[in-house]
Amino acid sequence: MGALVQIAGALLILIPFVLAQFRLLQTNSWQYLVMNALGWGILCGNAFLGAQWGFVLLEGVWALVSLWGVVALARGKAPAGE
């Protein structure tokens, strides 16, 4: 079950990344940012349960940065860097 959770989290990150590379999805879109935040959040939670603190830090920060972009969009502003 743990492996399926990890795969789901990874797919939520990889799918929008691949779509963005093919210019099918913009990195400042709701879809991209929400999928990234969910994917990184899932992987952060999984790393936390496994006491993998380096990955908790990496994935947790990445999830927070993605959420920051979602909040910026919700406020009607483009995320930083766009």
Contacts in CASP RR format, 6 or more apart in sequence:
PFRMAT RR
TARGET T0000
AUTHOR 0000-0000-0000
METHOD contacts of the structure
MODEL  1
MGALVQIAGALLILIPFVLAQFRLLQTNSWQYLVMNALGWGILCGNAFLG
AQWGFVLLEGVWALVSLWGVVALARGKAPAGE
2 46 0 8 1.000
5 42 0 8 1.000
5 46 0 8 1.000
6 42 0 8 1.000
6 43 0 8 1.000
6 46 0 8 1.000
8 39 0 8 1.000
8 42 0 8 1.000
9 38 0 8 1.000
9 39 0 8 1.000
9 40 0 8 1.000
9 41 0 8 1.000
9 42 0 8 1.000
9 43 0 8 1.000
10 39 0 8 1.000
10 43 0 8 1.000
12 35 0 8 1.000
12 36 0 8 1.000
12 38 0 8 1.000
12 39 0 8 1.000
12 42 0 8 1.000
13 35 0 8 1.000
13 36 0 8 1.000
13 39 0 8 1.000
13 40 0 8 1.000
13 43 0 8 1.000
15 35 0 8 1.000
16 25 0 8 1.000
16 31 0 8 1.000
16 32 0 8 1.000
16 35 0 8 1.000
16 36 0 8 1.000
19 25 0 8 1.000
19 32 0 8 1.000
20 26 0 8 1.000
20 27 0 8 1.000
20 32 0 8 1.000
25 31 0 8 1.000
25 32 0 8 1.000
26 32 0 8 1.000
27 33 0 8 1.000
27 82 0 8 1.000
28 69 0 8 1.000
28 73 0 8 1.000
28 78 0 8 1.000
28 79 0 8 1.000
28 82 0 8 1.000
30 70 0 8 1.000
30 73 0 8 1.000
33 66 0 8 1.000
33 67 0 8 1.000
33 69 0 8 1.000
33 70 0 8 1.000
33 73 0 8 1.000
33 79 0 8 1.000
34 66 0 8 1.000
34 70 0 8 1.000
36 62 0 8 1.000
36 63 0 8 1.000
36 66 0 8 1.000
37 63 0 8 1.000
37 66 0 8 1.000
37 67 0 8 1.000
37 70 0 8 1.000
39 63 0 8 1.000
40 59 0 8 1.000
40 60 0 8 1.000
40 62 0 8 1.000
40 63 0 8 1.000
40 66 0 8 1.000
41 59 0 8 1.000
41 60 0 8 1.000
41 63 0 8 1.000
43 55 0 8 1.000
43 59 0 8 1.000
44 55 0 8 1.000
44 56 0 8 1.000
44 59 0 8 1.000
44 60 0 8 1.000
44 62 0 8 1.000
44 63 0 8 1.000
45 56 0 8 1.000
45 59 0 8 1.000
47 53 0 8 1.000
47 54 0 8 1.000
47 55 0 8 1.000
47 56 0 8 1.000
47 59 0 8 1.000
48 56 0 8 1.000
68 79 0 8 1.000
68 80 0 8 1.000
69 79 0 8 1.000
69 80 0 8 1.000
72 78 0 8 1.000
72 79 0 8 1.000
72 80 0 8 1.000
73 79 0 8 1.000
END
